[in-house]
């Protein structure tokens, strides 16, 4: 079954922490990427089936926006990324996250 990718970019760490927490609690997804973007923005990405990633991202957006001072800058869901995108961008399942799948 194809794996989707969901990404949320927030302003500040508390908002991305709230988003990541809500995302993994709302659906069967795995966090595959986290990093600091420019200007203090934070990015978190999850993988799972499309039917799981959509509610996960929605829950993450809601949680981030409820965080004091938190703000969702942008978000995006890719339903079925091609292999060349997965191999180039840091959204693969790594050994570090494999046990959480």
C-alpha positions in Angstrom: 0.0 0.0 0.0 1.4 3.4 -0.9 2.7 5.6 1.9 1.8 9.2 2.2 3.9 12.0 3.7 2.5 14.8 5.8 4.5 17.9 6.7 3.8 20.8 9.1 5.9 23.9 9.5 5.4 26.0 12.6 6.7 29.1 14.2 8.5 28.1 17.3 9.4 24.8 19.1 6.4 24.5 21.4 4.0 24.5 18.4 5.9 21.8 16.5 6.1 19.7 19.7 2.4 20.0 20.2 1.8 19.2 16.5 4.1 16.1 16.6 2.5 14.8 19.7 -1.0 15.2 18.3 -0.1 13.7 15.0 1.2 10.4 16.4 -1.7 10.2 18.9 -4.4 10.9 16.2 -3.4 8.2 13.8 -1.0 5.3 13.0 1.8 7.4 11.6 5.6 7.5 12.2 7.6 10.7 12.5 10.4 10.4 9.9 11.8 13.9 10.0 12.2 16.9 12.2 14.4 20.0 11.7 14.8 23.7 12.3 13.9 25.7 9.2 14.8 29.4 8.7 13.7 32.2 11.0 12.9 30.0 13.9 10.5 27.9 12.0 10.3 24.2 12.8 9.3 21.3 10.5 8.0 17.8 11.3 7.1 15.1 8.8 5.2 11.9 9.2 4.6 8.9 7.0 1.7 6.4 6.9 -1.2 5.5 4.7 -3.1 8.4 3.2 -6.1 7.5 5.3 -3.9 7.9 8.4 -1.8 10.9 7.4 -4.8 13.2 6.6 -6.4 13.1 10.1 -2.9 13.1 11.7 -2.0 16.4 9.9 -5.4 17.9 10.8 -4.8 17.1 14.5 -1.3 18.5 14.3 -2.5 21.8 12.8 -5.2 22.1 15.4 -2.7 21.4 18.3 -0.1 23.8 17.0 -2.6 26.6 16.5 -3.8 26.1 20.1 -0.3 26.4 21.5 0.3 29.8 23.1 2.3 31.8 20.6 2.2 28.9 18.2 1.4 29.3 14.5 1.2 27.0 11.6 3.2 28.5 8.7 2.3 25.9 6.2 1.5 22.2 5.8 1.2 19.8 2.9 0.2 16.2 2.3 1.7 14.1 -0.6 -0.5 11.0 -1.1 2.0 8.8 -2.9 5.5 10.3 -3.4 7.5 8.7 -6.2 10.6 6.7 -5.2 13.0 9.4 -6.5 11.5 12.0 -4.2 11.7 9.6 -1.2 15.3 8.8 -2.0 16.4 12.4 -2.3 14.4 14.1 0.4 14.8 13.1 4.1 11.5 11.3 4.4 12.6 7.7 4.3 12.0 5.3 7.2 15.4 5.1 8.8 16.8 2.5 11.2 16.2 5.0 14.0 12.4 5.2 13.4 11.8 1.7 12.0 10.8 0.3 15.4 7.9 2.9 15.6 6.2 1.8 12.4 
